[in-house]
Amino acid sequence: MADGRWVLLGLAHPRAAWFAEVARWSTSATIAAEFVKCVSSEEVRARLASGRAYSALLVDASLASFDRDLVAAAATSYTPVIAITDGRGPAWSPGELGVAAVLPAAFDREQLVDVLTASAHPIARGDELPPLLAAVSAPAAWRGRLVAVCGPGGTGASTTAIATAQGLGTDARYGGRVLLADLALRADQAMLHDAGDLGPGVQELVEAHRLGRPDLAEIGSYTFDVPRRGYRLLLGLRRPSAWAALRPRATEAAVASLRQAFQLVVADVTGDVEGEAEGGSLDVEERNHLARCCVLQADLVLVVGSPGFKGIHTLASTLRALVDAGVDQGGLVAVLNRAPRSPRARSEIAQAVAHLAPAIALTTPVWIPERPLEPALRDGTPLPAPVVQPLTAAVRSLLERRPAQLGAEVGGPTLIEPGSLGSLGAWGAEESD
């Protein structure tokens, strides 16, 4: 420690014994450390975002604000997290949620120094940037295929998601492990399936991922069987305002768990994917995080539209918004619901979509004919074959062309290649233009 000192952030109950003890060691120079007490997770995030370098974050694991998102915020600032446990909560081990180390609440000075020496970095100067955390490659994990279905309101995106899950639920290659996940902001699948229960659903699933990762059997317990259509169902938000309870990192971990528990996940999501980069509002991005999380990692994104002036216009607008949000164009599929039978009319619609979204290279649209669906939805019977078969054939064919990719744990820091962000000179030249 001759070359610096530790700069520690602390978050705990004000009367926690270890909180006061670490402060006493710091002020009496018993340890070469500066200890900054925080009274809330918001203060921790503000200090981490201030640009000052911190050696580590010591946090009471029993706090309600301690979760996957707080650990991810610290990792973004290259600050390892040391969890302090009192033995009354779940048993923690290093590595869970990205935590660097775990200490008991009754730790002594030697234990703290040993953990800091192994897990933290000393700060030599106040204006010195922290060293990069060691890049640990998470082991590649198998993931099931993900098909996101979205579209403007009233176009039939939710029924299209049902038809897709029904058609692929009988496909032997998925082994009966197909899930229809209602991840829309205004969730309608509970109504469309006449679900007698309001939960458990996506809210409980995300909450279970705040402080851990349930096993596959537990993940299955959050879903309901729909035997007449061959898939399982994850119920959505009970009301649209419940999005505020879903933390982004926990949401991403929940989607990753669904892909590990099922061969195929069909996600019914909202067509609005506006983020902070597009509108300047972080709240809007978090409100749309369910949709953004799915479409950005989906193997295919089915964008549902309807014929007519407004239907084609909103379909093209949604396609452009998805591309602007970062969705791979190769996975975008336009689906025209209640499509006309005339080949000439279908050709005109396809040309209109291509004209309104000229920069997007789309495959041939999927045409869904007009069929009465309310009797099947009301009675809980399978949807008509003319609606299901075009979707099944198109999705199966496109998935075969797009090989499955192995995934890794989300939420860690991202290494940026030097020079990839340009230079101040280049930005200045753009602004002067």
Stockholm file with secondary structure:
# STOCKHOLM 1.0

chainA/1-433         MADGRWVLLGLAHPRAAWFAEVARWSTSATIAAEFVKCVSSEEVRARLASGRAYSALLVDASLASFDRDLVAAAATSYTPVIAITDGRGPAWSPGELGVAAVLPAAFDREQLVDVLTASAHPIARGDELPPLLAAVSAPAAWRGRLVAVCGPGGTGASTTAIATAQGLGTDARYGGRVLLADLALRADQAMLHDAGDLGPGVQELVEAHRLGRPDLAEIGSYTFDVPRRGYRLLLGLRRPSAWAALRPRATEAAVASLRQAFQLVVADVTGDVEGEAEGGSLDVEERNHLARCCVLQADLVLVVGSPGFKGIHTLASTLRALVDAGVDQGGLVAVLNRAPRSPRARSEIAQAVAHLAPAIALTTPVWIPERPLEPALRDGTPLPAPVVQPLTAAVRSLLERRPAQLGAEVGGPTLIEPGSLGSLGAWGAEESD
#=GR chainA/1-433 SS CTTCBEEEEEESCTTCHHHHHHHHHHHTTSSSEEEEEESSHHHHHHHHTTSCCCSEEEEETTSTTCSHHHHHHHHHTTCCEEEEECSSSCCCCTTGGGCCEEEETTCCHHHHHHHHHHHCCCBCCTTCCCCCCCCCCCCCBCCCEEEEEECSTTSCHHHHHHHHHHHHHTCGGGTTCEEEEECCSSCCHHHHTTCSCCCSBHHHHHHHTSSCCCCHHHHHTTSEEETTTTEEEEBCCSSGGGGGGCCHHHHHHHHHHHHHHCSEEEEECCSCCCCHHHHSCHHHHHHTHHHHHHHHHCSEEEEEECSSHHHHHHHHHHHHHHHHHTCCGGGEEEEEEEECSCHHHHHHHHHHHHHHSTTCCCCCCEEEECCCCHHHHHHTCCCCHHHHHHHHHHHHHHHHHSCCCCBCCCSSCCCCCTTTTCCHHHHHHHHHC
#=GC SS_cons         CTTCBEEEEEESCTTCHHHHHHHHHHHTTSSSEEEEEESSHHHHHHHHTTSCCCSEEEEETTSTTCSHHHHHHHHHTTCCEEEEECSSSCCCCTTGGGCCEEEETTCCHHHHHHHHHHHCCCBCCTTCCCCCCCCCCCCCBCCCEEEEEECSTTSCHHHHHHHHHHHHHTCGGGTTCEEEEECCSSCCHHHHTTCSCCCSBHHHHHHHTSSCCCCHHHHHTTSEEETTTTEEEEBCCSSGGGGGGCCHHHHHHHHHHHHHHCSEEEEECCSCCCCHHHHSCHHHHHHTHHHHHHHHHCSEEEEEECSSHHHHHHHHHHHHHHHHHTCCGGGEEEEEEEECSCHHHHHHHHHHHHHHSTTCCCCCCEEEECCCCHHHHHHTCCCCHHHHHHHHHHHHHHHHHSCCCCBCCCSSCCCCCTTTTCCHHHHHHHHHC
//
